[in-house]
Amino acid sequence: MLTLLFLGLLKYQSVRHALFPGEALKGWILISTFVGVPFLALRLIHIDIDFVTQQIGKIEFLNFFNYVLFFPTYLSGPIARYEEFAEQAETPPSLSAKNYYESISRIIVGCFKMRVIGDTLMSFSLDGLSPTDLINMSAGKIILSAYIYTFALYFSFSGLSDAVIGVSSLFGYEIPENFKSPLISRNLQEFWNRWHMTFIQWLRNYVYFPSLNALSRAGIRNTLLISIICILITFLLAGVWHGDGIHFVQYGLYHGVGLVIVLLYRVLLRKSFSPQWIEAYKQNLMIKYFGILMTFNFVSLGWFFFLQRTSGLRVLFSRVF
């Protein structure tokens, strides 16, 4: 609870104003801009819950301090699990020439993806456009800029993860992967299994499954309804975690509803067709590429909610639709 309050005060201006109206926090402006708070909160919540549920045994102070403040992963992940991180801390790093070469190569590739490809694409994307800019753009150009933003964000974020994993390995730590070719996913569920993977795993462990268990204990027997509610709760919180604003709520619900549609579609297929037919359907190349195209479009158009507040969204939808 203290971790959530800490996150709310430092990350969300609306929470600060609600709890401390007026000039009460004027002297804390610098602290309120403290970077890295969201990922720090995720690591602290992970340790807190797993320690209480005895999934983590004894916590050494130095391992704890190193884990929550480990500089390569501090700002934006990937989110390692404490027990795996602490176990590696007990083993002296052994870096062979091959491992050193692989680590340096990954850092170089990551920086190239992030600074050359990602930054170049970002300058042509939807990022940073004001409602006034959008008014003067055609629908085709707006949609194209959303597509470009998808690639720009992927190269920037996956490049950063590559660099972080490479730097971490130089210090003897194997950090989990964060991206696995998400832009060729054939449906939205597969996309979220490949995009920002450690964050999604955190949401499964500490939001989705606890919500699932709580609703089951509450007496709800309809498993499909429980799954739908838990998906919406999980992605609502995922949207809110990204920032302070109703558009982040809309972004989370947009993907939550999309995942619910995927779930209902799969249920319909299972009820309507045999397992053999469904397997042949999955192997069909036309279906595969159509799914990739639909998923890419859905994800790309979702950035409208992520990047634009209400006024910008009105302009976007009036121009595009």
C-alpha positions as CSV (number, residue, x, y, z in Angstrom):
1,M,0.0,0.0,0.0
2,L,2.8,2.4,0.8
3,T,4.4,1.6,-2.5
4,L,1.2,2.5,-4.4
5,L,0.9,5.7,-2.4
6,F,4.6,6.5,-3.3
7,L,3.9,5.8,-6.9
8,G,0.7,7.9,-6.9
9,L,2.4,10.9,-5.3
10,L,5.5,11.0,-7.5
11,K,4.0,10.0,-10.9
12,Y,0.4,11.3,-10.9
13,Q,-0.2,15.1,-10.6
14,S,-3.9,14.5,-10.1
15,V,-3.2,12.3,-7.0
16,R,-0.9,15.0,-5.5
17,H,-3.5,17.7,-6.0
18,A,-6.2,15.5,-4.5
19,L,-4.2,14.7,-1.4
20,F,-2.4,18.0,-1.0
21,P,-4.4,20.8,-2.5
22,G,-3.0,24.3,-3.1
23,E,0.6,25.0,-2.4
24,A,1.2,22.1,0.0
25,L,3.7,20.3,-2.3
26,K,5.3,23.3,-4.0
27,G,8.6,22.5,-2.5
28,W,8.4,18.9,-3.7
29,I,8.2,19.8,-7.5
30,L,11.7,18.4,-8.1
31,I,10.9,15.1,-6.4
32,S,7.7,14.8,-8.3
33,T,9.7,14.7,-11.6
34,F,11.8,11.8,-10.2
35,V,12.3,9.4,-13.1
36,G,12.2,5.7,-12.9
37,V,9.4,5.6,-10.3
38,P,7.0,3.3,-12.2
39,F,9.5,0.5,-12.7
40,L,10.9,1.0,-9.2
41,A,7.3,0.5,-7.9
42,L,6.8,-2.7,-9.9
43,R,10.0,-4.2,-8.4
44,L,9.0,-3.2,-4.9
45,I,5.5,-4.6,-5.2
46,H,6.9,-7.8,-6.6
47,I,9.2,-8.2,-3.6
48,D,6.6,-7.2,-1.1
49,I,3.9,-9.7,-2.4
50,D,6.3,-12.6,-3.0
51,F,7.9,-12.1,0.4
52,V,4.5,-12.1,2.2
53,T,3.4,-15.2,0.2
54,Q,6.8,-16.9,1.0
55,Q,7.8,-17.2,-2.6
56,I,10.9,-15.3,-1.6
57,G,12.9,-16.4,1.4
58,K,15.5,-14.4,3.2
59,I,16.2,-11.0,1.7
60,E,19.8,-9.7,2.0
61,F,20.0,-5.9,2.2
62,L,22.7,-5.5,-0.4
63,N,21.0,-7.8,-2.9
64,F,17.7,-5.9,-2.3
65,F,19.4,-2.5,-2.7
66,N,21.2,-3.7,-5.9
67,Y,18.0,-5.2,-7.3
68,V,15.7,-2.2,-6.9
69,L,18.4,0.3,-8.0
70,F,20.4,-1.7,-10.6
71,F,21.3,1.1,-13.0
72,P,20.9,-0.7,-16.4
73,T,17.3,-1.7,-15.7
74,Y,16.3,1.1,-13.3
75,L,14.6,3.4,-15.8
76,S,12.7,1.1,-18.1
77,G,13.3,-2.5,-17.3
78,P,13.3,-5.3,-18.3
79,I,11.8,-6.4,-15.0
80,A,13.9,-9.3,-13.5
81,R,12.6,-11.4,-10.7
82,Y,14.3,-10.8,-7.4
83,E,15.2,-14.4,-6.6
84,E,16.8,-14.9,-10.0
85,F,18.7,-11.7,-9.7
86,A,19.9,-12.4,-6.1
87,E,21.0,-15.9,-7.1
88,Q,23.2,-14.4,-9.8
89,A,24.6,-11.8,-7.4
90,E,26.0,-14.7,-5.3
91,T,28.0,-16.0,-8.2
92,P,31.1,-14.1,-9.2
93,P,30.8,-12.9,-12.8
94,S,32.8,-15.0,-15.3
95,L,33.0,-13.2,-18.7
96,S,34.7,-15.1,-21.5
97,A,36.0,-13.5,-24.6
98,K,32.9,-14.8,-26.5
99,N,30.5,-13.5,-23.9
100,Y,32.2,-10.1,-23.9
101,Y,32.0,-9.9,-27.7
102,E,28.3,-10.9,-27.6
103,S,27.5,-8.3,-24.9
104,I,29.3,-5.5,-26.7
105,S,27.7,-6.5,-30.0
106,R,24.3,-6.4,-28.4
107,I,24.9,-2.9,-26.9
108,I,26.0,-1.6,-30.3
109,V,23.1,-3.1,-32.1
110,G,20.7,-1.8,-29.4
111,C,22.1,1.7,-29.6
112,F,21.8,1.6,-33.4
113,K,18.2,0.5,-33.3
114,M,17.4,3.1,-30.7
115,R,19.3,6.2,-31.8
116,V,19.6,5.7,-35.6
117,I,16.4,3.8,-36.7
118,G,14.1,4.7,-33.8
119,D,14.9,8.4,-33.5
120,T,14.8,8.8,-37.3
121,L,11.4,7.2,-37.6
122,M,10.1,9.1,-34.6
123,S,10.6,12.4,-36.3
124,F,8.1,11.4,-39.0
125,S,5.6,9.8,-36.6
126,L,2.5,10.7,-34.7
127,D,4.6,11.6,-31.7
128,G,4.5,15.2,-30.6
129,L,1.8,16.3,-33.0
130,S,-0.6,18.9,-31.6
131,P,-4.4,19.2,-32.4
132,T,-3.4,22.1,-34.7
133,D,-0.9,19.9,-36.6
134,L,-3.5,17.2,-37.0
135,I,-6.1,19.6,-38.5
136,N,-3.8,20.3,-41.4
137,M,-3.0,16.6,-42.1
138,S,-5.0,14.3,-44.3
139,A,-6.5,11.0,-43.0
140,G,-3.9,9.0,-45.0
141,K,-1.0,10.9,-43.6
142,I,-2.3,10.6,-40.0
143,I,-2.7,6.8,-40.4
144,L,0.8,6.6,-42.0
145,S,2.3,8.5,-39.1
146,A,0.7,6.0,-36.7
147,Y,2.2,3.1,-38.6
148,I,5.6,4.8,-38.5
149,Y,5.2,5.4,-34.7
150,T,4.7,1.7,-34.2
151,F,8.0,0.9,-35.9
152,A,9.7,3.9,-34.2
153,L,8.6,2.8,-30.7
154,Y,9.5,-0.8,-31.4
155,F,13.1,0.0,-32.5
156,S,13.5,2.6,-29.7
157,F,12.2,0.4,-26.9
158,S,13.6,-3.0,-28.1
159,G,16.9,-1.3,-28.8
160,L,17.0,0.1,-25.3
161,S,16.3,-3.4,-23.9
162,D,19.0,-4.9,-26.1
163,A,21.5,-2.3,-24.7
164,V,20.4,-2.9,-21.1
165,I,20.7,-6.7,-21.5
166,G,24.2,-6.2,-23.0
167,V,25.4,-3.9,-20.2
168,S,23.9,-6.2,-17.5
169,S,25.7,-9.2,-18.9
170,L,29.0,-7.3,-18.6
171,F,28.3,-7.2,-14.8
172,G,27.4,-10.9,-14.7
173,Y,23.6,-10.6,-14.8
174,E,21.4,-12.4,-17.2
175,I,18.3,-10.1,-17.6
176,P,15.2,-11.6,-19.3
177,E,14.2,-10.7,-22.8
178,N,11.6,-8.0,-23.3
179,F,10.6,-8.3,-27.0
180,K,10.2,-11.2,-29.4
181,S,9.2,-10.0,-32.9
182,P,5.9,-8.5,-31.7
183,L,5.1,-6.8,-35.0
184,I,4.5,-10.2,-36.8
185,S,2.0,-11.4,-34.2
186,R,-1.2,-12.9,-35.7
187,N,-3.5,-11.7,-33.0
188,L,-3.6,-9.3,-30.1
189,Q,-2.9,-11.9,-27.4
190,E,0.2,-13.1,-29.2
191,F,1.3,-9.4,-29.6
192,W,1.1,-8.9,-25.8
193,N,3.0,-12.1,-25.3
194,R,5.8,-10.7,-27.4
195,W,5.8,-6.9,-26.5
196,H,7.2,-5.6,-23.2
197,M,7.1,-9.2,-22.0
198,T,8.4,-8.7,-18.5
199,F,5.8,-6.0,-17.8
200,I,3.0,-8.3,-19.1
201,Q,4.3,-11.2,-17.0
202,W,4.2,-8.8,-14.0
203,L,0.6,-7.9,-14.8
204,R,-0.3,-11.6,-15.0
205,N,1.3,-12.5,-11.7
206,Y,0.1,-9.5,-9.6
207,V,-3.1,-8.3,-11.3
208,Y,-4.7,-10.9,-13.6
209,F,-4.3,-14.1,-11.6
210,P,-5.1,-12.5,-8.2
211,S,-8.2,-10.9,-9.7
212,L,-9.2,-14.3,-11.2
213,N,-8.8,-16.0,-7.8
214,A,-10.7,-13.2,-6.0
215,L,-13.7,-13.4,-8.3
216,S,-13.7,-17.2,-8.1
217,R,-13.8,-17.0,-4.3
218,A,-16.6,-14.4,-4.5
219,G,-18.8,-17.1,-6.0
220,I,-18.9,-16.2,-9.7
221,R,-19.0,-19.5,-11.5
222,N,-19.0,-18.3,-15.1
223,T,-15.3,-18.7,-16.0
224,L,-15.7,-16.8,-19.3
225,L,-17.2,-13.8,-17.5
226,I,-14.4,-13.9,-14.9
227,S,-11.8,-14.0,-17.6
228,I,-13.4,-11.0,-19.4
229,I,-13.6,-8.9,-16.2
230,C,-10.0,-9.8,-15.3
231,I,-8.7,-8.8,-18.7
232,L,-10.4,-5.5,-18.6
233,I,-9.1,-4.8,-15.0
234,T,-5.6,-5.8,-16.0
235,F,-5.4,-3.6,-19.0
236,L,-7.2,-0.7,-17.4
237,L,-4.4,-0.7,-14.8
238,A,-1.8,-1.1,-17.5
239,G,-3.1,2.0,-19.2
240,V,-3.2,4.0,-15.9
241,W,0.4,2.8,-15.1
242,H,1.7,4.6,-18.3
243,G,0.6,8.0,-17.1
244,D,-1.8,10.5,-15.7
245,G,-4.8,11.3,-18.0
246,I,-8.0,9.8,-19.2
247,H,-6.4,9.0,-22.5
248,F,-4.3,6.4,-20.8
249,V,-7.4,4.8,-19.3
250,Q,-8.9,4.8,-22.8
251,Y,-5.7,3.2,-24.2
252,G,-5.8,0.4,-21.6
253,L,-9.5,-0.3,-22.2
254,Y,-9.0,-0.2,-26.0
255,H,-6.5,-3.1,-25.7
256,G,-8.6,-4.8,-23.0
257,V,-11.6,-4.8,-25.2
258,G,-9.5,-6.0,-28.1
259,L,-8.3,-9.0,-26.1
260,V,-11.8,-9.8,-25.0
261,I,-12.8,-9.9,-28.7
262,V,-9.9,-12.4,-29.3
263,L,-11.0,-14.5,-26.4
264,L,-14.7,-14.6,-27.5
265,Y,-13.6,-15.4,-31.1
266,R,-11.6,-18.4,-29.9
267,V,-14.5,-19.6,-27.8
268,L,-16.8,-19.3,-30.8
269,L,-14.3,-21.3,-32.9
270,R,-14.1,-24.1,-30.3
271,K,-17.8,-24.4,-30.1
272,S,-18.4,-24.3,-33.8
273,F,-15.7,-26.5,-35.3
274,S,-13.7,-29.6,-34.6
275,P,-10.1,-29.4,-33.2
276,Q,-8.8,-30.7,-36.5
277,W,-10.5,-28.0,-38.5
278,I,-9.2,-25.3,-36.0
279,E,-5.7,-26.6,-36.4
280,A,-5.9,-26.5,-40.2
281,Y,-7.4,-23.0,-39.9
282,K,-4.4,-21.9,-37.8
283,Q,-1.9,-23.3,-40.3
284,N,-3.5,-21.5,-43.3
285,L,-1.1,-18.9,-44.6
286,M,-3.8,-16.5,-45.8
287,I,-5.4,-16.5,-42.3
288,K,-1.9,-16.0,-40.7
289,Y,-1.0,-13.0,-42.8
290,F,-4.5,-11.5,-42.5
291,G,-4.2,-11.8,-38.7
292,I,-0.8,-10.1,-38.7
293,L,-2.2,-7.3,-40.8
294,M,-5.3,-6.8,-38.6
295,T,-3.2,-6.9,-35.4
296,F,-0.7,-4.4,-36.7
297,N,-3.5,-2.0,-37.7
298,F,-5.2,-2.4,-34.3
299,V,-2.0,-1.7,-32.4
300,S,-1.1,1.2,-34.6
301,L,-4.5,2.9,-34.3
302,G,-4.3,2.4,-30.6
303,W,-1.5,4.9,-30.4
304,F,-4.1,7.6,-31.0
305,F,-5.3,7.0,-27.4
306,F,-1.8,6.7,-26.0
307,L,-0.5,10.0,-27.5
308,Q,-3.4,12.4,-27.7
309,R,-5.6,13.8,-24.9
310,T,-9.3,14.5,-25.5
311,S,-9.0,17.5,-27.7
312,G,-6.4,15.8,-29.9
313,L,-8.6,12.6,-30.1
314,R,-11.6,14.6,-31.3
315,V,-9.5,16.0,-34.1
316,L,-8.0,12.6,-35.0
317,F,-11.3,10.8,-35.2
318,S,-12.9,13.7,-37.2
319,R,-10.0,13.6,-39.7
320,V,-9.6,9.8,-40.0
321,F,-13.2,8.6,-39.7
